[in-house]
């Protein structure tokens, strides 16, 4: 199993946290992982992306040029990274903030209005990223839900541990949405 993922969005949308969660979850499952963050000029509001590799074998290079999955939370990220996804790869997109369709026909696409769902279901748009991450977990099986939930204690500061149940609910909802969509 080899998953090469690019996650991208605006700073403040939790892109880096999603990448860290995947990497820590992979480590928890004794997989080989890499995580490389990339920030735009501003932390909050600027562009942010990261590359994550999860593999059953050693990772020869952490640089990802042709991801098999692209998770995008905003339109500029879709426009920038869609061209790089390998044919047949997944594009998971936040359709609350992306008002265009991917231009390529050789990709599998799952559109989730994550911001709208997060606000309606949880009254908290900050878990939109967890909804998309839950969908990713279901579609790829790269890591388990339990490993991601366990990784929350490594990514969140201790004073935010009370948010772990909310994040778990958002991940579970993403899994459910992906089950119903595919």
C-alpha positions in Angstrom: 0.0 0.0 0.0 1.3 3.4 -0.9 -0.7 6.6 -0.4 0.7 9.9 -1.6 -1.6 12.7 -0.6 -1.5 16.5 -1.1 -3.7 18.4 1.2 -4.3 22.1 0.4 -6.4 25.1 1.4 -6.2 28.5 3.1 -4.2 28.9 6.3 -6.5 28.3 9.3 -8.6 25.6 7.6 -6.7 22.8 9.4 -4.7 21.5 6.4 -1.5 21.0 8.4 -3.4 19.3 11.2 -5.0 16.9 8.8 -1.6 16.0 7.4 -0.1 15.5 10.9 -3.1 13.4 11.9 -2.5 11.1 8.9 1.2 10.8 9.6 0.8 10.1 13.3 -2.0 7.6 12.5 0.3 5.8 10.0 3.1 5.7 12.6 0.6 4.3 15.2 -0.1 1.5 12.7 3.7 0.8 12.2 3.6 2.2 8.6 6.3 4.3 7.0 5.3 8.0 6.7 6.5 11.4 5.7 4.9 14.8 6.2 6.1 18.0 4.5 4.4 21.3 5.3 4.4 24.3 2.9 3.1 27.7 3.9 2.2 30.7 1.9 3.2 34.2 3.0 0.7 34.3 5.9 -0.2 31.6 8.3 -3.9 32.4 8.6 -5.6 33.3 5.4 -2.6 32.6 3.1 -2.3 29.3 1.2 -1.1 26.2 3.0 -0.5 22.7 1.8 1.3 19.6 2.9 2.4 16.3 1.4 1.9 13.1 3.3 3.1 9.6 2.3 1.8 6.5 4.0 3.3 3.3 3.0 3.9 -0.4 4.0 7.4 -0.1 2.7 10.2 2.5 3.3 9.5 5.8 1.7 12.3 6.6 -0.7 11.5 10.3 -1.1 9.1 12.5 0.8 8.6 14.7 -2.3 5.3 14.0 -4.0 4.9 14.9 -7.7 2.0 12.7 -8.6 -0.3 12.2 -5.7 -2.9 9.5 -5.8 -5.2 11.6 -3.6 -5.7 15.4 -3.5 -7.7 16.9 -0.7 -8.6 20.5 -1.4 -10.5 22.9 0.8 -10.6 25.9 -1.5 -10.7 26.8 -5.2 -7.1 28.1 -5.6 -5.8 24.8 -4.3 -7.9 22.8 -6.8 -6.7 25.0 -9.6 -3.1 24.6 -8.5 -2.9 20.9 -7.8 -5.5 19.1 -9.9 -3.1 18.8 -12.8 -0.6 16.8 -10.6 -3.0 14.0 -9.5 -2.2 10.7 -11.2 -4.9 9.3 -13.5 -7.5 7.4 -11.6 -6.6 9.2 -8.4 -9.1 10.7 -5.9 -9.9 14.4 -5.6 -11.9 15.1 -2.4 -13.1 18.7 -2.4 -14.9 21.1 -0.1 -17.8 22.1 -2.4 -18.8 24.8 0.1 -15.9 26.9 -1.0 -15.1 25.4 -4.5 -17.6 26.5 -7.1 -16.0 24.9 -10.1 -15.8 21.3 -11.3 -12.4 19.6 -11.7 -11.4 19.9 -15.4 -10.0 16.4 -15.8 -12.2 13.4 -16.6 -9.7 10.8 -15.5 -10.1 11.4 -11.8 -12.5 10.1 -9.1 -14.1 13.0 -7.4 -16.0 13.3 -4.2 -17.6 16.7 -3.5 -18.6 17.4 0.1 -20.1 20.7 1.3 -18.0 20.4 4.4 -18.3 23.9 5.8 -22.1 23.8 5.4 -22.4 20.4 7.0 -20.1 21.4 9.8 -22.1 24.5 10.6 -25.5 22.7 10.3 -24.6 19.5 12.1 -22.1 20.7 14.7 -22.5 24.5 14.7 -18.7 24.7 14.2 -17.1 25.2 10.8 -13.7 24.3 12.2 -14.5 20.6 11.9 -15.1 20.8 8.1 -11.6 19.4 7.6 -12.4 16.4 9.8 -15.4 15.6 7.7 -13.3 15.5 4.6 -10.6 13.5 6.4 -13.2 10.9 7.5 -14.3 10.5 3.8 -10.6 10.0 2.9 -10.2 7.3 5.5 -13.2 5.4 4.1 -12.3 5.7 0.5 -8.6 4.6 0.8 -8.4 2.6 4.0 -4.9 4.1 4.4 -5.3 4.4 8.2 -8.1 3.5 10.6 -10.5 5.8 12.3 -9.2 4.7 15.7 -5.6 5.6 14.7 -6.7 9.1 13.6 -8.6 9.6 16.8 -5.6 8.5 18.8 -3.4 10.9 16.8 -5.6 13.8 17.9 -3.8 13.7 21.3 -0.5 14.2 19.5 -1.7 17.1 17.3 -4.0 19.0 19.6 -2.7 20.9 22.5 -3.8 19.4 25.9 -6.2 22.3 26.5 -8.1 21.3 23.4 -8.5 17.6 24.3 -12.2 18.3 25.1 -12.7 18.7 21.4 -11.7 15.1 20.6 -15.3 13.7 20.8 -16.5 16.5 18.4 -13.6 15.7 16.0 -14.5 12.0 16.2 -18.1 12.7 15.3 -17.0 14.8 12.3 -14.7 12.0 11.1 -17.5 9.5 11.5 -19.9 11.7 9.5 -17.3 12.0 6.8 -17.0 8.2 6.7 -20.8 7.9 6.4 -21.0 10.5 3.6 -18.3 8.6 1.7 -20.2 5.3 2.2 -23.4 6.8 0.8 -21.6 8.6 -2.1 -19.7 5.6 -3.5 
